[in-house]
């Protein structure tokens, strides 16, 4: 039996964390790691104390047929990356990595071309995280250097995520 590589090990954990999600559209899990130690985890869900979409059995963005990457102000949820970041100290995240895994609930497949939304990218940049690993399949992933997000500012080009 071969041993699972470290990146997929942390992506597996992120995928497991995503099982706590309360979004009806996509389940994302995030894990922040520094020096081979898990700093924090996060999943998609409504702010503490508010009802989740799963509780209400409705999604405003779905009802209004809002396209992926648009109109996040209508969403009840806090994204996985944001929840992981607010659960950690910045000094513990500087130079660390974020592992992100997403499942499309309509198909059960991994989210195709998954990426952090523009707001989460800003949070990741300010948290001092240096690398993001994004799951594409059970064994494949994409590596993003956060410095690329700084150099290629999507707020100037209109590129969308999630």
N, C-alpha and C positions, 0 to 999 in steps of 0.2 A: 504494500500500500504506500503510495507516494504522499508526501506531506504537502499540504496546501501552501502556496506562496503567500507571503505577507500581505500583499495588496489585496488579493482576493479574500484573504482571511478577514481583513477589516471591512471589505465590501460586503462579505457575508453577514457580518455583524450589523452593518448599516441596513441591509435588506431585512434582517430580523427586527431591528428597531422600527422599520416602516410598518410592521404588522400592528403597531399601536395607532396608526393614522386614523383620523376620523373624516377625511375627505372622501367624497363619493367618486371623484374623477381619477385622482392619482395618489398613490401611496409612496411617499419619499421618506427615506431614513438617512440621517447624516451622523457621522462619527468624526470627531476631531481627535487627532493623534499627534503626539510630539515625543520624539525619542523612544518610540515603541511603547508608549503608555497612552491609554485612552484618557483623554481630558474630559470629554463630555459627549453626549448623544442628543439627537433631536429628531422629532417627527412632525408631520403636518397635523395641525389641530387648532381649534378655536382658542382664543386667549382664556386663561384660567377663569373659571366661573361662568363663562358664556356657554350657551348650547352649541354643540357641534352639529355639522351637517348630517352626520349619521343619526343624531338624536332627533333632528327635525325632518329627516328623510327627504331633504331637498337641497339643491344647490342652485343658488341664484344665477351663477355664471352658466350653468348647464341649461336652466330654464330659458335664459336669454340668448342661448346659442353663441356665447362669447368664445372667440377663438383662443387657442392656446397662446399664452404670452401677452394677453391683452386684458385690460380692465380689472387689475388686481384689487382695486379699491372696493369692488363688489364682493370679494371673497371674505368669508368669515375667518379663514385660517391664518395662522402664522406658519411660514415655511420651515422645513426641517433644518436648513442651514441656520436660519435666524434663531430657532429654538436652541440649537447646539451652542451657538455663539453666546447667547445671553445666559447660558448655564455655566460659562467658563470665565476665567480671569484672562484678560488680554496678555498678561505676562506669561501665562502658560501656553497661549496659542501662537505667540510670535515664532515664526520659522516652522510651524507645524504643518500638518496636512489635514485636509478634509476629504472624507470618503462619502460618496453620494450614490444611492441606489434608488431607482424609481420604477414602480409597476403601474401600468395603465390598467385601471380597474375594468374598463370595457372589454379588454382583450385578455388580460392576465399576463401579458408580455411585458418585457422591459420597455420603458419609455424610449422611443426612438429619438436619437439626437438630443438626449437630455442635456440640460445645462441649467445653471443657476439663473434666476431672473436678474434683471438689472439691479434691483434693490439688494438682493442677496449678494450679488457681486460686490457692491459697495461695502456691505457689512464684512464680507470676507477680506476685502482689501484692508479695511480699517482695523480688523482683528489682528492683522499681521500674519495671517496664514499664507504660506508660500506656494503650496501645491494642492490641486484638487484632482482627485481620482473619481471618474464617473463610470459607473458600470454600464456596459453595452450588452453583455450576455453573461451567462453563468461564469465564464472564464475570461472574457475579454473586457477591457476597459480603456478609457481614454485618459490621458494625463494632460492637465492644463496647468501651466505655470501662471500664477496669479499676476506676475509682472506683465504678461501678455494682455490681461484685462486692463491694466493701468495704461499701457502703451496704445492699445486699440480701444479707445473709449467709445462704447456702444451708444452712449447718450448723444454722441455727435453723428452717429450713423443710423440710429433707430433699430438696431438688432435686438431681437427678443429672445427670451429663454423660457424655461419650464415648459 
